[in-house]
Amino acid sequence: MTVVGAGPTGTETAAELAEQGRSVTLVCGGVLGPYLHRWGRRSVAGRLAALGVRVVEGADARVTAVTRDAVRLADGRELPSAVPLWTAGFGVPDLAARSGLSVDALGRLLTDETLTSVDDERVVAAGDSAAPSGLPLRMSCQAAMPLGARAADTVLSRLAGERPETLNQSFGAQCISLGRSAGVFQFGNRSDVAVWLHIGGRLGARMKETGRTGIVKHLADEAHQPGGYGLHRMKGGAGRKKALEAPRVEAPAAAERVS
Ligand SMILES: Cc1cc2nc3c(=O)[nH]c(=O)nc-3n(C[C@H](O)[C@H](O)[C@H](O)COP(=O)(O)OP(=O)(O)OC[C@H]3O[C@@H](n4cnc5c(N)ncnc54)[C@H](O)[C@@H]3O)c2cc1C
């Protein structure tokens, strides 16, 4: 089997399949785990090697074609593969673009820092499909949950005739499970750049699992006590403020108006 794409989805898929005894090739299209710090990456590579996953890295490891029984790479190599699995990133529904609202190059709705559309204050966006200030956050539930709460607060503030608050988003980590009993918990800084610190092995897997169960708990708590969720109100987001203030070479140039 060939897994195409070595972000968290492809890496997790490759590890799970290998653990079930399948012969797996992971085609990275660049580096393994683009977000990871090189030490975290080394830890992931070690675990994949132990599971017998063949990792194909490098600029030439981009898949240019998928045929019935192989995947073809940019350098012309063909990797025999009965089952290619495509995990080369997820996209955004085209609803915002089709609506004629301003979107970025990926089709995410352009908003201000209150998550309100730059074109129409009756439209609010959150999650993977939002690009606040043209500086979208990493597509993740880590961002989607506080963004959802922020969007709800924005709507409530507008209904109350109050000025909505702005984003206050910080990231902490990226976690990837590597089969049933191992994982890596890669810490990041406030600008969402991976740092040297990561936790691997069984503890890494346990930390990822804690994050997953935490999401369900957040939802249950919110159902019992609406408005109780407060991660979006926590102090932080200094990295984002700095990025917003920094001169941007390409900022709204990446954005386009779809008519
Ligand atoms: C395999 C996998 C593993 C992941 N693991 C992690 C992880 O460990 N940690 C992490 O932080 N993130 C993880 N993510 C990312 C995370 O799941 C997403 O970033 C998050 O779900 C984004 O939330 P969202 O609500 O913006 O979008 P989604 O969860 O994609 O929800 C969008 C919803 O909108 C609906 N929809 C779309 N178009 C329309 C329409 N026209 N009308 C009505 N409804 C519509 C869709 O059906 C869907 O229900 C993972 C993603 C994948 C694919």
The ligand as an SDF file (V2000), in Angstrom:
LIG
                    3D

 53 58  0  0  0  0  0  0  0  0999 V2000
   -7.8990   12.3430    9.6910 C   0  0  0  0  0  0  0  0  0  0  0  0
   -7.8560   13.6640   10.3930 C   0  0  0  0  0  0  0  0  0  0  0  0
   -7.2840   13.7400   11.6680 C   0  0  0  0  0  0  0  0  0  0  0  0
   -7.2270   14.9630   12.3310 C   0  0  0  0  0  0  0  0  0  0  0  0
   -6.6670   15.0210   13.5890 N   0  0  0  0  0  0  0  0  0  0  0  0
   -6.5680   16.1920   14.2210 C   0  0  0  0  0  0  0  0  0  0  0  0
   -5.9520   16.2920   15.4990 C   0  0  0  0  0  0  0  0  0  0  0  0
   -5.4870   15.3100   16.0600 O   0  0  0  0  0  0  0  0  0  0  0  0
   -5.8710   17.5150   16.0940 N   0  0  0  0  0  0  0  0  0  0  0  0
   -6.3660   18.6380   15.4860 C   0  0  0  0  0  0  0  0  0  0  0  0
   -6.2570   19.7360   16.0660 O   0  0  0  0  0  0  0  0  0  0  0  0
   -6.9760   18.5770   14.2850 N   0  0  0  0  0  0  0  0  0  0  0  0
   -7.0870   17.3890   13.6320 C   0  0  0  0  0  0  0  0  0  0  0  0
   -7.6820   17.3350   12.3930 N   0  0  0  0  0  0  0  0  0  0  0  0
   -8.2100   18.5520   11.7960 C   0  0  0  0  0  0  0  0  0  0  0  0
   -9.5920   18.8540   12.3350 C   0  0  0  0  0  0  0  0  0  0  0  0
  -10.4220   17.7290   12.2560 O   0  0  0  0  0  0  0  0  0  0  0  0
  -10.2000   19.9860   11.5050 C   0  0  0  0  0  0  0  0  0  0  0  0
   -9.2970   21.0520   11.4380 O   0  0  0  0  0  0  0  0  0  0  0  0
  -11.5070   20.4470   12.1700 C   0  0  0  0  0  0  0  0  0  0  0  0
  -12.4430   19.4160   12.0920 O   0  0  0  0  0  0  0  0  0  0  0  0
  -12.0390   21.6950   11.5010 C   0  0  0  0  0  0  0  0  0  0  0  0
  -13.3230   21.9660   12.0000 O   0  0  0  0  0  0  0  0  0  0  0  0
  -14.3980   22.7190   11.1160 P   0  0  0  0  0  0  0  0  0  0  0  0
  -15.6290   22.7310   11.9310 O   0  0  0  0  0  0  0  0  0  0  0  0
  -13.8280   23.9930   10.6520 O   0  0  0  0  0  0  0  0  0  0  0  0
  -14.5750   21.8380    9.7890 O   0  0  0  0  0  0  0  0  0  0  0  0
  -15.1360   20.3390    9.6370 P   0  0  0  0  0  0  0  0  0  0  0  0
  -14.8840   19.5100   10.8510 O   0  0  0  0  0  0  0  0  0  0  0  0
  -14.5730   19.8580    8.3310 O   0  0  0  0  0  0  0  0  0  0  0  0
  -16.6940   20.5280    9.5230 O   0  0  0  0  0  0  0  0  0  0  0  0
  -17.2960   21.1810    8.4140 C   0  0  0  0  0  0  0  0  0  0  0  0
  -18.7440   20.7870    8.3890 C   0  0  0  0  0  0  0  0  0  0  0  0
  -19.4340   21.6150    7.4500 O   0  0  0  0  0  0  0  0  0  0  0  0
  -20.2710   20.8020    6.6450 C   0  0  0  0  0  0  0  0  0  0  0  0
  -20.5060   21.5020    5.3790 N   0  0  0  0  0  0  0  0  0  0  0  0
  -19.6480   21.7460    4.3570 C   0  0  0  0  0  0  0  0  0  0  0  0
  -20.2570   22.4360    3.3690 N   0  0  0  0  0  0  0  0  0  0  0  0
  -21.5280   22.6500    3.7780 C   0  0  0  0  0  0  0  0  0  0  0  0
  -22.6730   23.2870    3.2130 C   0  0  0  0  0  0  0  0  0  0  0  0
  -22.6430   23.8630    2.0040 N   0  0  0  0  0  0  0  0  0  0  0  0
  -23.8130   23.2860    3.9180 N   0  0  0  0  0  0  0  0  0  0  0  0
  -23.8830   22.7000    5.1510 C   0  0  0  0  0  0  0  0  0  0  0  0
  -22.8410   22.1010    5.7410 N   0  0  0  0  0  0  0  0  0  0  0  0
  -21.6850   22.0590    5.0590 C   0  0  0  0  0  0  0  0  0  0  0  0
  -19.4940   19.5110    6.5150 C   0  0  0  0  0  0  0  0  0  0  0  0
  -20.3470   18.4570    6.1230 O   0  0  0  0  0  0  0  0  0  0  0  0
  -18.9850   19.3420    7.9370 C   0  0  0  0  0  0  0  0  0  0  0  0
  -19.9450   18.7770    8.7760 O   0  0  0  0  0  0  0  0  0  0  0  0
   -7.7510   16.1170   11.7070 C   0  0  0  0  0  0  0  0  0  0  0  0
   -8.3330   16.0360   10.4330 C   0  0  0  0  0  0  0  0  0  0  0  0
   -8.3730   14.8360    9.7760 C   0  0  0  0  0  0  0  0  0  0  0  0
   -8.9800   14.7740    8.3860 C   0  0  0  0  0  0  0  0  0  0  0  0
  1  2  1  0
  2  3  1  0
  2 52  2  0
  3  4  2  0
  4  5  1  0
  4 50  1  0
  5  6  2  0
  6  7  1  0
  6 13  1  0
  7  8  2  0
  7  9  1  0
  9 10  1  0
 10 11  2  0
 10 12  1  0
 12 13  2  0
 13 14  1  0
 14 15  1  0
 14 50  1  0
 15 16  1  0
 16 17  1  0
 16 18  1  0
 18 19  1  0
 18 20  1  0
 20 21  1  0
 20 22  1  0
 22 23  1  0
 23 24  1  0
 24 25  2  0
 24 26  1  0
 24 27  1  0
 27 28  1  0
 28 29  2  0
 28 30  1  0
 28 31  1  0
 31 32  1  0
 32 33  1  0
 33 34  1  0
 33 48  1  0
 34 35  1  0
 35 36  1  0
 35 46  1  0
 36 37  1  0
 36 45  1  0
 37 38  2  0
 38 39  1  0
 39 40  1  0
 39 45  2  0
 40 41  1  0
 40 42  2  0
 42 43  1  0
 43 44  2  0
 44 45  1  0
 46 47  1  0
 46 48  1  0
 48 49  1  0
 50 51  2  0
 51 52  1  0
 52 53  1  0
M  END
$$$$
